[in-house]
């Protein structure tokens, strides 16, 4: 399927369709709004930094694809990240406009780096300065050389550090660091991306039978019962998050491609092991097609909702594994997931992809109401048409799109 030119044309059309849907997120007051099921801004939610970083990234990709108006949208995102969402008193970025919690979080800061990196490649005014500022914050506050990881969350004034440590923020930091390395040419970001990946994938995941712990204390000791009372938490769920096994699988291959001949040998087999575990433990394990959101440490489904982003990451990981190995099993896994997406997720009537389904594959909104996220889908339909390195914006700028 992945070698079929007709399917690649379908992916191109889907990319442009989703990006057109996302255009409605532009908030005249600055940044990008959280969209509801019909693509209308949700007035109950503020402009959020992670959404703004993601949208800046995807509109920069749209600009590099030649989509009219996306250069202005990328600049709009850069302006919001430079001004509206930035803390002028203590530096760094708030989680949202008028946040209830003024903490400075690694998750949001990773998406500032990613959005700035892609916007810089797309030539958006101010993006290079924004990226330099975001990387300086990474150096000063988030990166821990002794750990080879980033810390999670500071108070507004950068005085008190939360003892919790999390893998999710580190995962998105890997993606952001790889993008920053392509833009700046500074190898330190690739080395750090490898160090995070080595500790998480070749350490935590491999040592736990590829069932990746997500939550840790400040000494990086796993907290297996964390969020047991909030199993469907959108950012810190209990147990094993199947989509993150898939996402780490792809990222390990991206790191491998970025390092070239210097890449350690374990990256490919570890990526394959994560992908295989996600399929075995996550796909249709409760009798219905699709990936469950989470499982417990014995492999039993906990949150059975199906998230669109998990299927998107399965598509991206399967496509990358197929390009790297040529093994037909990955093309078959991709084809099965794409058929599932076409049947259940792609919303031809209301636009974009349904973000969440219940255990019977009916539309739901337990964890992710609305359709705020073009990031996972746009990447899923671009990854099969691009090499694993360089990162997406740089590859598009170099004309490497199939």
C-alpha positions as CSV (number, residue, x, y, z in Angstrom):
1,X,0.0,0.0,0.0
2,X,2.8,2.4,0.9
3,X,4.3,2.0,-2.6
4,X,1.1,2.8,-4.3
5,X,1.1,6.2,-6.0
6,X,-2.6,6.4,-5.8
7,X,-2.6,6.0,-2.0
8,X,0.1,8.7,-1.7
9,X,-2.2,11.0,-3.7
10,X,-5.0,10.2,-1.2
11,X,-2.6,11.2,1.7
12,X,-1.8,14.5,0.0
13,X,-5.5,15.3,-0.4
14,X,-6.2,14.3,3.2
15,X,-3.4,16.5,4.4
16,X,-4.8,19.5,2.6
17,X,-8.4,18.8,3.7
18,X,-7.4,18.6,7.4
19,X,-5.3,21.8,7.1
20,X,-8.2,23.7,5.6
21,X,-10.4,22.6,8.5
22,X,-7.7,23.8,10.9
23,X,-7.7,27.3,9.4
24,X,-10.8,28.2,11.4
25,X,-8.7,28.0,14.6
26,X,-7.1,31.4,13.9
27,X,-8.1,33.7,16.8
28,X,-8.2,37.4,15.8
29,X,-7.0,38.3,19.3
30,X,-3.9,36.1,18.9
31,X,-3.0,32.4,18.6
32,X,-5.2,29.5,17.7
33,X,-8.4,28.5,19.4
34,X,-9.5,25.0,20.5
35,X,-12.0,23.8,17.8
36,X,-15.2,21.9,18.5
37,X,-16.6,19.0,16.5
38,X,-17.7,21.3,13.6
39,X,-14.5,23.3,13.5
40,X,-15.8,26.3,15.4
41,X,-13.7,27.9,18.1
42,X,-14.8,26.8,21.6
43,X,-15.4,30.0,23.6
44,X,-15.1,28.1,26.9
45,X,-11.4,27.3,26.4
46,X,-8.6,29.8,26.3
47,X,-5.9,29.9,23.7
48,X,-3.4,27.2,24.8
49,X,0.3,27.2,24.2
50,X,0.6,23.5,23.2
51,X,-2.2,24.0,20.6
52,X,-0.6,27.2,19.4
53,X,2.8,25.5,19.0
54,X,1.3,22.6,17.2
55,X,-0.8,24.8,14.9
56,X,2.2,27.0,14.1
57,X,4.1,23.8,13.2
58,X,1.4,22.5,10.9
59,X,0.7,25.8,9.2
60,X,4.4,26.1,8.6
61,X,4.2,22.7,6.9
62,X,1.3,24.0,4.9
63,X,3.3,27.0,3.8
64,X,6.1,24.6,2.7
65,X,3.4,22.6,0.8
66,X,2.4,25.8,-1.0
67,X,-1.0,26.2,0.5
68,X,-2.3,29.8,0.1
69,X,-2.6,31.7,3.3
70,X,-0.5,29.4,5.5
71,X,2.4,31.7,5.5
72,X,0.2,34.3,7.3
73,X,-1.1,31.6,9.7
74,X,2.4,30.6,10.6
75,X,3.4,34.2,11.3
76,X,0.2,34.5,13.4
77,X,1.4,31.6,15.5
78,X,4.9,33.0,15.9
79,X,3.4,36.4,17.0
80,X,1.3,34.7,19.7
81,X,4.2,32.7,21.0
82,X,6.4,35.7,21.0
83,X,3.9,38.0,22.7
84,X,0.5,36.8,23.9
85,X,1.6,33.6,25.6
86,X,5.1,34.5,26.8
87,X,5.8,35.6,30.4
88,X,7.5,38.9,30.0
89,X,8.3,39.1,33.7
90,X,10.0,35.8,34.4
91,X,10.4,34.5,30.8
92,X,9.2,31.2,29.4
93,X,5.7,30.4,28.3
94,X,2.4,30.1,30.2
95,X,0.2,27.1,29.5
96,X,-2.5,29.3,28.2
97,X,-3.8,32.9,28.0
98,X,-5.1,33.8,31.5
99,X,-4.1,30.4,32.9
100,X,-5.5,29.1,36.2
101,X,-2.1,27.5,36.8
102,X,0.9,29.7,36.0
103,X,3.4,26.9,36.1
104,X,6.0,26.5,33.4
105,X,5.8,23.0,31.9
106,X,8.1,21.0,29.7
107,X,5.3,19.7,27.5
108,X,4.2,23.2,26.4
109,X,7.8,24.4,26.0
110,X,8.6,21.5,23.7
111,X,5.9,22.6,21.3
112,X,7.2,26.2,21.4
113,X,10.5,24.8,20.1
114,X,8.8,22.6,17.5
115,X,6.6,25.4,16.2
116,X,9.4,27.9,16.1
117,X,11.7,25.4,14.3
118,X,9.2,24.7,11.5
119,X,8.2,28.3,11.2
120,X,11.9,29.3,10.9
121,X,12.3,26.8,8.0
122,X,9.2,28.3,6.4
123,X,10.7,31.7,6.6
124,X,8.2,33.2,9.1
125,X,9.4,36.6,10.5
126,X,10.5,36.4,14.1
127,X,10.7,32.6,14.2
128,X,14.4,32.3,14.4
129,X,14.5,34.7,17.4
130,X,11.7,32.8,19.0
131,X,13.6,29.5,18.5
132,X,16.7,30.9,20.0
133,X,14.7,32.1,23.1
134,X,13.0,28.8,23.5
135,X,16.2,26.8,23.3
136,X,17.8,29.1,25.9
137,X,15.0,28.2,28.2
138,X,15.5,24.5,27.5
139,X,19.2,24.9,28.4
140,X,18.7,27.0,31.5
141,X,15.7,25.3,33.1
142,X,14.6,22.0,31.6
143,X,17.6,20.0,30.5
144,X,19.4,17.9,33.2
145,X,22.8,16.7,32.0
146,X,23.2,14.2,34.8
147,X,19.8,12.6,34.1
148,X,20.0,12.9,30.3
149,X,16.3,14.0,30.5
150,X,14.2,17.1,30.9
151,X,12.4,17.9,34.2
152,X,8.6,18.4,34.1
153,X,7.3,21.6,35.8
154,X,8.5,24.8,37.5
155,X,6.5,27.5,39.2
156,X,6.1,30.7,37.4
157,X,9.3,32.3,38.7
158,X,11.5,29.2,38.1
159,X,12.1,28.8,41.8
160,X,10.3,25.6,42.8
161,X,10.6,22.4,40.7
162,X,7.8,19.8,40.9
163,X,9.2,16.4,42.0
164,X,7.2,14.5,39.4
165,X,9.1,13.4,36.3
166,X,7.3,12.3,33.1
167,X,8.1,10.5,29.9
168,X,5.4,12.3,27.8
169,X,7.1,15.7,28.0
170,X,10.4,14.0,27.2
171,X,9.0,12.3,24.2
172,X,7.8,15.6,22.6
173,X,11.1,17.1,23.6
174,X,12.9,14.5,21.5
175,X,10.8,15.5,18.5
176,X,11.5,19.2,19.2
177,X,15.2,18.8,19.7
178,X,15.6,16.9,16.3
179,X,13.8,19.7,14.6
180,X,15.9,22.3,16.3
181,X,19.1,20.5,15.3
182,X,18.0,20.6,11.6
183,X,17.4,24.3,11.8
184,X,20.4,25.4,13.9
185,X,23.0,22.9,12.8
186,X,23.9,22.4,16.5
187,X,24.6,18.7,17.1
188,X,24.0,19.1,20.9
189,X,20.2,18.8,20.3
190,X,20.6,15.5,18.4
191,X,22.9,14.2,21.2
192,X,20.3,15.1,23.8
193,X,17.5,13.5,21.7
194,X,19.5,10.3,21.7
195,X,20.2,10.4,25.4
196,X,16.5,10.8,26.2
197,X,15.6,8.0,23.8
198,X,18.3,5.7,25.2
199,X,17.1,6.2,28.7
200,X,13.4,5.8,27.9
201,X,13.4,3.2,25.2
202,X,16.6,1.2,25.8
203,X,16.2,1.6,29.5
204,X,12.7,2.0,31.0
205,X,10.8,0.3,28.2
206,X,13.2,-2.6,27.5
207,X,13.6,-3.3,31.2
208,X,9.9,-3.5,31.6
209,X,9.1,-5.9,28.8
210,X,8.3,-3.0,26.5
211,X,5.4,-1.8,28.7
212,X,6.7,1.7,29.2
213,X,6.3,3.3,32.6
214,X,5.2,7.0,32.1
215,X,5.4,8.4,35.6
216,X,8.4,8.8,37.9
217,X,9.6,10.6,41.1
218,X,12.5,13.0,41.1
219,X,15.1,10.2,41.3
220,X,13.5,8.6,38.2
221,X,12.0,5.8,40.2
222,X,8.8,4.5,38.5
223,X,5.4,5.3,40.0
224,X,3.3,2.4,38.6
225,X,0.1,3.4,40.5
226,X,0.2,7.1,39.5
227,X,-3.2,8.3,38.2
228,X,-4.9,5.1,39.2
229,X,-7.7,7.3,40.4
230,X,-7.7,9.3,37.1
231,X,-7.1,6.6,34.6
232,X,-8.4,8.6,31.6
233,X,-6.2,11.7,32.3
234,X,-5.4,13.3,28.9
235,X,-1.7,13.9,29.8
236,X,-0.9,11.6,32.7
237,X,-3.1,8.5,32.4
238,X,-2.6,5.4,34.6
239,X,-0.8,2.4,33.2
240,X,0.7,1.9,29.7
241,X,-0.3,4.4,27.0
242,X,-0.4,2.3,23.8
243,X,0.0,5.4,21.6
244,X,3.2,6.3,23.2
245,X,4.7,2.9,22.4
246,X,4.0,3.7,18.8
247,X,5.2,7.3,19.0
248,X,8.5,6.2,20.6
249,X,8.9,3.6,17.9
250,X,8.8,6.3,15.2
251,X,11.0,8.7,17.2
252,X,13.6,6.0,17.7
253,X,13.8,5.6,14.0
254,X,13.9,9.3,13.5
255,X,16.9,9.6,15.9
256,X,18.6,6.7,14.1
257,X,18.2,8.4,10.7
258,X,19.3,11.8,12.1
259,X,22.5,10.3,13.5
260,X,23.3,8.3,10.4
261,X,26.5,6.1,10.7
262,X,26.9,7.3,14.3
263,X,23.5,5.8,15.4
264,X,23.7,2.9,17.9
265,X,22.6,-0.5,16.8
266,X,19.8,-0.9,19.3
267,X,17.6,1.8,17.8
268,X,16.0,-0.3,15.1
269,X,15.3,-3.5,17.1
270,X,14.0,-1.4,20.0
271,X,11.7,0.5,17.6
272,X,10.4,-2.8,16.2
273,X,9.8,-4.2,19.7
274,X,7.8,-1.2,20.8
275,X,5.7,-1.4,17.7
276,X,5.1,-5.1,18.0
277,X,4.1,-4.7,21.7
278,X,1.6,-2.0,20.8
279,X,0.0,-4.1,18.2
280,X,-0.1,-7.2,20.4
281,X,-1.3,-5.5,23.6
282,X,-3.3,-2.6,22.2
283,X,-5.1,-3.6,18.9
284,X,-8.6,-5.1,19.3
285,X,-7.7,-6.5,22.7
286,X,-11.3,-6.0,23.9
287,X,-13.0,-7.5,20.9
288,X,-13.5,-4.4,18.7
289,X,-11.1,-3.0,16.1
290,X,-8.8,-0.1,17.1
291,X,-6.2,0.6,19.7
292,X,-7.4,1.0,23.3
293,X,-6.0,4.1,25.1
294,X,-4.4,2.4,28.0
295,X,-3.7,-1.0,29.6
296,X,-2.6,-2.0,33.1
297,X,0.6,-3.8,34.0
298,X,-0.9,-7.2,33.3
299,X,-2.0,-6.2,29.9
300,X,-5.7,-5.7,30.6
301,X,-7.5,-2.7,29.0
302,X,-8.1,0.1,31.4
303,X,-9.4,3.0,29.2
304,X,-11.0,1.4,26.2
305,X,-11.7,4.6,24.2
306,X,-10.0,4.8,20.8
307,X,-8.1,8.1,20.3
308,X,-7.5,9.4,16.8
309,X,-3.9,10.3,17.7
310,X,-3.1,6.7,18.5
311,X,-4.1,5.5,15.1
312,X,-2.2,8.4,13.5
313,X,0.9,7.4,15.4
314,X,0.4,3.8,14.3
315,X,0.3,4.9,10.7
316,X,3.5,7.0,11.0
317,X,5.4,4.3,12.9
318,X,4.3,1.5,10.5
319,X,5.3,3.6,7.5
320,X,8.7,4.5,8.9
321,X,9.4,0.9,9.8
322,X,8.4,-0.2,6.3
323,X,10.7,2.4,4.7
324,X,13.6,1.3,6.9
325,X,13.2,-2.5,6.8
326,X,11.2,-3.2,3.6
327,X,9.3,-5.8,5.6
328,X,5.8,-6.4,4.3
329,X,4.3,-6.9,7.8
330,X,4.7,-3.2,8.4
331,X,2.9,-2.3,5.2
332,X,0.1,-4.7,6.2
333,X,-0.1,-3.1,9.6
334,X,-0.3,0.3,7.9
335,X,-3.0,-0.9,5.6
336,X,-5.1,-2.3,8.4
337,X,-4.8,0.9,10.4
338,X,-5.6,3.1,7.4
339,X,-8.7,1.0,6.7
340,X,-9.8,1.5,10.3
341,X,-9.2,5.3,10.0
342,X,-11.3,5.5,6.8
343,X,-14.1,3.5,8.4
344,X,-14.3,5.2,11.8
345,X,-12.1,8.3,12.2
346,X,-12.1,10.3,9.0
347,X,-15.1,12.6,9.3
348,X,-16.3,13.5,5.8
349,X,-19.4,15.3,7.0
350,X,-18.1,17.6,9.8
351,X,-14.5,17.7,8.8
352,X,-11.1,16.6,10.1
353,X,-10.9,13.3,12.1
354,X,-13.1,12.3,15.0
355,X,-10.7,12.7,18.0
356,X,-12.2,10.0,20.2
357,X,-14.4,6.9,19.8
358,X,-15.9,4.7,22.5
359,X,-15.1,0.9,22.9
360,X,-17.7,0.3,20.1
361,X,-16.1,2.8,17.8
362,X,-18.9,5.3,18.2
363,X,-18.0,9.1,18.6
364,X,-17.2,9.9,22.2
365,X,-15.7,12.8,24.3
366,X,-14.5,11.3,27.5
367,X,-10.9,12.4,27.2
368,X,-10.7,14.6,24.1
369,X,-13.8,16.6,23.2
370,X,-13.8,18.6,20.0
371,X,-11.2,18.5,17.2
372,X,-8.3,20.8,18.3
373,X,-5.5,18.8,17.0
374,X,-4.3,18.9,13.4
375,X,-0.8,18.0,14.4
376,X,-1.1,14.2,14.7
377,X,-3.1,13.7,11.5
378,X,-1.0,16.1,9.4
379,X,2.2,14.3,10.5
380,X,0.6,10.9,9.9
381,X,-0.2,11.7,6.3
382,X,3.2,13.4,5.6
383,X,5.5,10.8,7.2
384,X,4.8,8.1,4.6
385,X,5.9,10.5,1.9
386,X,9.1,11.7,3.5
387,X,12.4,10.2,4.7
388,X,12.9,9.6,8.5
389,X,15.5,12.4,8.5
390,X,15.6,15.4,8.3
391,X,12.5,16.4,10.2
392,X,9.4,17.3,8.4
393,X,9.7,21.0,7.7
394,X,13.4,20.7,6.6
395,X,12.6,17.7,4.4
396,X,9.7,19.7,2.7
397,X,12.0,22.7,2.2
398,X,14.5,20.4,0.5
399,X,11.9,19.1,-1.9
400,X,12.0,15.5,-0.6
401,X,8.2,14.9,-0.6
402,X,7.2,11.8,-2.6
